[in-house]
């Protein structure tokens, strides 16, 4: 195990996946080649205990995998199996897995274990590791760091098996999930780290964030719509690929969000349509400003005194 300390004031740390508030986190930063002692299997006395009180944040790829496993569109999965929460103070929409109606247990829990195990969410795969992104002082690069999560009920830490963090991630299939979630997580971290410099997103931006992050089947219909085609330039073969390939669509969705939220233009736009949209929005903004001035204009204090 590494002897490196928990990041102090010379670094910025951003949680990638929520760690339950009741879970003590071992205060030692782990790297990929550090050793951990942990195992989970059906014969262990605490089997299924971690699934009986869940607080699981879902990523876009989690939702995509689970909806495909169940053979339902993403909007139906969101309706039946998720609940909304705010990712930040600006109300950036996040999604958590909805527990059972009369219990905090996972809806997919059975007596035999997880009924969607092969397609379980990223946070479930990582357990009992916590993972964060760390940005060192005077560095723009983000570094993955890991921490052990030791809940009182979990006996997996008493099992004799040891392996590296790297091997545990590979065993749990986390590498594929991290690769496909990476660009989306970067958006969340950039939004959090930029703070006031980015500002509060508009209601429209929040709606587009939810659409492109979580409801990929509806996003697929959106990019085929006349309104999208009027604004953006997509070649026929590119659009065809996005209609057929879920992972390509996931990647395109994050490019779209970076363009909408941060102005990182990687999708060609029709300049005439952009100018027209800007003119329309400018008129709306100016009209709202004038209405606001009229509603809240300062009155002459002498008028107040005489009235």
GIBELGI-V872564 format. One record per helix or strand. SS is the DSSP state (hx for helix, st for strand). FROM is the first residue (numbers start at 0). TO is the last residue. Records with the same first field share a line. If there is no record, write none. Layout:
SS: FROM-TO  FROM-TO
This chain:
st: 4-4  10-14  23-24  27-27  29-29  34-36  56-57  81-85  92-96  98-98  105-105  108-109  112-113  128-135  141-149  161-163  231-231  268-268
hx: 48-50  59-69  73-80  116-118  121-125  155-157  164-170  173-196  202-213  215-222  225-230  235-243  245-261  270-295  300-305
